[in-house]
Amino acid sequence: MSAVPSQPSQPSKPSKGSANSKAGVAPASGPTRTYRLLGLSLELDEPEAGLRARACGKLGIAPEELRGFRLARKSLDARRRGRRSGTGSGGHLRFVVHADLVLPSDFKSARLARLLRQGKVREAPAVGSLEPTRVHNSIAAPGKRAARAVVVGSGPAGIFAALVLVRGGFEVTVLERGAPLRERAARLARFHKTRVADTESNVLFGEGGAGTYSDGKLYTRVDDPLEVPILEELVRWGAPPEILYDSRAHIGTDRLHKLLPRLRGDLQERGVKFCFNTRLEGLCLDGAADNRQRSLRAVRTSAGELPLDVLFLAPGSSARDTWEMLHAAGVSFEARPFQLGSRVEHPQELVNRGRYGGDGTVCELLGAASYNLVSRPGADGGACHSFCMCPGGRIVASVNEPGRLCTNGMSNSRHSSPYANAALVVTVGPETFGPGPFAGVALQRELEEAAFAAGGGDYTAPAQGVADFLAGRASRSCRPTSYGFGVRPGRIDELLPEQARRALARGLVRFENSIPGFGGAEGLLVGLETRSACPVMMPRDRLSGRAVGFANIYPVGEGAGFAGGIMSSALDGARIASGLLVAGL
Ligand SMILES: Cc1cc2nc3c(=O)[nH]c(=O)nc-3n(C[C@H](O)[C@H](O)[C@H](O)COP(=O)(O)OP(=O)(O)OC[C@H]3O[C@@H](n4cnc5c(N)ncnc54)[C@H](O)[C@@H]3O)c2cc1C
């Protein structure tokens, strides 16, 4: 959307205890300009506090002239350079930091000019705002009743849409089919005890959405103007301040469970009404609407009818029954390529050795190592890549339909389990799953049923050692794993479509070069991963964000096919809601 309200670049408000607060922000006066200095080098054990002075030196500005400073990005550079720097034998590792410096707009220096020419400094991207700068008078006009928004789904897309809408004057109700946090946890525990799937409250559905039981990784590479304000909200609700700049930022399931009640309390204080254990079940069309632009007057829910002016649909990537209901009610759906494969697990120690060279000091400084691996496509297409890697994590059953099994991963904030897991996936499209908007869903279901049966029909997961997978033979036994329901030795290779089996085999061989042992006896493939991406999308108007053919439905987030992950879903929800505030009903 083009209607994102954006402000001139400002230093973000420093959070207590963060590197940015240590660096300090001077009081601003007069017009300013924000520059991003790229590629400051920081040794693993070097404090961030020294970066401010170093950055000033590079630009040739006296520290007292600086109006603001913040770290914009800090990432680990693990390229081997054949020389030692930093600590201990992990000498090839260092951080690379980008920093934003707010300067008086008339500041000039030869150093700054040179760095700009060399591309080592550039204008910092604009920072937007979640506070509405302008609200169309069709939404909140004096003397008029507030416009009513119903938001379906309490995941990141729904929550950030609700936040923006309530700030813009909407009366907001969030419908969530799953339970509030504590009840959700109890129902998940019951699933583990009884092995009877709960269709409404599970790893995928319930307060906070699908990311509530996750590593809480925040992929923040999009340079979207709303990225910083969203991260700042998360910090305000209790996320660690480092998420504002750390490229490996993650919150962890334990911290997410502390953050979500604060988030809900904050929204409730602003007037948002949460209806948990309440499912969207139907659309009530406004009889007066013309045929090209249908309009809703209300929704049918499991707790009765709810009148509305706008409907935000943020149902996530697993609400298959909801998609089918919406499709039957006239909402357009299209198939979308998605990823499938298997979850691979290794001892965390093996990954640490591969990434840090076995140096315990580095591991103490950096924590459990992660990876992000990609292999080349073969002649038959299909590049395999790792996805949603969970260092020190565990494998979980992502189940919302009985008799169907899909695996996924989560971690706590300390990454403290002895195992590392990740999805190894390949992208499949209509050439694999055939025509029709729900053909991808049919393939997902088929694979999940096969995985469930191969595990013995009680959510035990089928598993195969990586070496056996590569040799094309069944595993006879499996090493212990983090997967709570246990595993049954079997043949993941025979469960996967042939194209995916070949891509995973190529990937495992290739990834052995990056992490020795990855493709060997210590690797274990657990279950099938079918939900790494949404297999459908709800087409929407590029400018207004409205569902095609509807005047007041706004599909957002992963379930609408416009995001994949916590941050991108939050951004999508906030962006479409911000656009509505400006454009009006
Ligand atoms: C185990 C796991 C780990 C993950 N780890 C990460 C990670 O580390 N980093 C990352 O970026 N992403 C991760 N993801 C993906 C991420 O969680 C999603 O991309 C993100 O949550 C999508 O946000 P969303 O708001 O679009 O939908 P969701 O978060 O899926 O929320 C949708 C909500 O809508 C509700 N809903 C559905 N249908 C209805 C209905 N009919 N009526 C009422 N409510 C309904 C659901 O109950 C759900 O709570 C993980 C996902 C899983 C399952």
The ligand as an SDF file (V2000), in Angstrom:
LIG
                    3D

 53 58  0  0  0  0  0  0  0  0999 V2000
    5.2870  -24.1960   15.5840 C   0  0  0  0  0  0  0  0  0  0  0  0
    5.4790  -22.9400   14.7580 C   0  0  0  0  0  0  0  0  0  0  0  0
    6.6670  -22.2270   14.8680 C   0  0  0  0  0  0  0  0  0  0  0  0
    6.8540  -21.0500   14.1370 C   0  0  0  0  0  0  0  0  0  0  0  0
    8.0060  -20.3390   14.3090 N   0  0  0  0  0  0  0  0  0  0  0  0
    8.1490  -19.1300   13.7080 C   0  0  0  0  0  0  0  0  0  0  0  0
    9.2710  -18.3090   13.9780 C   0  0  0  0  0  0  0  0  0  0  0  0
   10.1330  -18.6340   14.7940 O   0  0  0  0  0  0  0  0  0  0  0  0
    9.3600  -17.1210   13.3170 N   0  0  0  0  0  0  0  0  0  0  0  0
    8.4160  -16.6980   12.4080 C   0  0  0  0  0  0  0  0  0  0  0  0
    8.5440  -15.6010   11.8460 O   0  0  0  0  0  0  0  0  0  0  0  0
    7.3450  -17.4650   12.1390 N   0  0  0  0  0  0  0  0  0  0  0  0
    7.1730  -18.6590   12.7770 C   0  0  0  0  0  0  0  0  0  0  0  0
    6.0640  -19.4190   12.5220 N   0  0  0  0  0  0  0  0  0  0  0  0
    5.0790  -18.9090   11.5450 C   0  0  0  0  0  0  0  0  0  0  0  0
    4.2610  -17.7940   12.1880 C   0  0  0  0  0  0  0  0  0  0  0  0
    3.7610  -18.2200   13.4120 O   0  0  0  0  0  0  0  0  0  0  0  0
    3.1550  -17.3710   11.2540 C   0  0  0  0  0  0  0  0  0  0  0  0
    3.7100  -16.9760   10.0190 O   0  0  0  0  0  0  0  0  0  0  0  0
    2.3560  -16.2090   11.8240 C   0  0  0  0  0  0  0  0  0  0  0  0
    1.8670  -16.5150   13.1030 O   0  0  0  0  0  0  0  0  0  0  0  0
    1.1910  -15.8740   10.8990 C   0  0  0  0  0  0  0  0  0  0  0  0
    0.4910  -14.8230   11.4730 O   0  0  0  0  0  0  0  0  0  0  0  0
   -1.0340  -14.5550   11.1610 P   0  0  0  0  0  0  0  0  0  0  0  0
   -1.4740  -13.5130   12.1010 O   0  0  0  0  0  0  0  0  0  0  0  0
   -1.2190  -14.3360    9.7140 O   0  0  0  0  0  0  0  0  0  0  0  0
   -1.7800  -15.9450   11.4960 O   0  0  0  0  0  0  0  0  0  0  0  0
   -1.7480  -16.8570   12.7890 P   0  0  0  0  0  0  0  0  0  0  0  0
   -0.6650  -16.5010   13.7020 O   0  0  0  0  0  0  0  0  0  0  0  0
   -1.7900  -18.2580   12.2790 O   0  0  0  0  0  0  0  0  0  0  0  0
   -3.1150  -16.5190   13.5270 O   0  0  0  0  0  0  0  0  0  0  0  0
   -4.3510  -16.8490   12.9740 C   0  0  0  0  0  0  0  0  0  0  0  0
   -5.3660  -16.9790   14.1050 C   0  0  0  0  0  0  0  0  0  0  0  0
   -6.6600  -17.0080   13.5100 O   0  0  0  0  0  0  0  0  0  0  0  0
   -7.4720  -17.8710   14.2630 C   0  0  0  0  0  0  0  0  0  0  0  0
   -8.5790  -18.3300   13.4080 N   0  0  0  0  0  0  0  0  0  0  0  0
   -8.5120  -19.1140   12.3060 C   0  0  0  0  0  0  0  0  0  0  0  0
   -9.7420  -19.3170   11.8140 N   0  0  0  0  0  0  0  0  0  0  0  0
  -10.5960  -18.6570   12.6230 C   0  0  0  0  0  0  0  0  0  0  0  0
  -12.0170  -18.5310   12.6490 C   0  0  0  0  0  0  0  0  0  0  0  0
  -12.7850  -19.1170   11.7300 N   0  0  0  0  0  0  0  0  0  0  0  0
  -12.5750  -17.8020   13.6260 N   0  0  0  0  0  0  0  0  0  0  0  0
  -11.8090  -17.1980   14.5880 C   0  0  0  0  0  0  0  0  0  0  0  0
  -10.4640  -17.3160   14.6160 N   0  0  0  0  0  0  0  0  0  0  0  0
   -9.8680  -18.0300   13.6440 C   0  0  0  0  0  0  0  0  0  0  0  0
   -6.5370  -19.0000   14.6470 C   0  0  0  0  0  0  0  0  0  0  0  0
   -7.0250  -19.6670   15.7910 O   0  0  0  0  0  0  0  0  0  0  0  0
   -5.2170  -18.2700   14.8920 C   0  0  0  0  0  0  0  0  0  0  0  0
   -5.0280  -17.9900   16.2540 O   0  0  0  0  0  0  0  0  0  0  0  0
    5.8460  -20.6060   13.2470 C   0  0  0  0  0  0  0  0  0  0  0  0
    4.6550  -21.3330   13.1120 C   0  0  0  0  0  0  0  0  0  0  0  0
    4.4660  -22.4880   13.8540 C   0  0  0  0  0  0  0  0  0  0  0  0
    3.1760  -23.2630   13.7120 C   0  0  0  0  0  0  0  0  0  0  0  0
  1  2  1  0
  2  3  1  0
  2 52  2  0
  3  4  2  0
  4  5  1  0
  4 50  1  0
  5  6  2  0
  6  7  1  0
  6 13  1  0
  7  8  2  0
  7  9  1  0
  9 10  1  0
 10 11  2  0
 10 12  1  0
 12 13  2  0
 13 14  1  0
 14 15  1  0
 14 50  1  0
 15 16  1  0
 16 17  1  0
 16 18  1  0
 18 19  1  0
 18 20  1  0
 20 21  1  0
 20 22  1  0
 22 23  1  0
 23 24  1  0
 24 25  2  0
 24 26  1  0
 24 27  1  0
 27 28  1  0
 28 29  2  0
 28 30  1  0
 28 31  1  0
 31 32  1  0
 32 33  1  0
 33 34  1  0
 33 48  1  0
 34 35  1  0
 35 36  1  0
 35 46  1  0
 36 37  1  0
 36 45  1  0
 37 38  2  0
 38 39  1  0
 39 40  1  0
 39 45  2  0
 40 41  1  0
 40 42  2  0
 42 43  1  0
 43 44  2  0
 44 45  1  0
 46 47  1  0
 46 48  1  0
 48 49  1  0
 50 51  2  0
 51 52  1  0
 52 53  1  0
M  END
$$$$
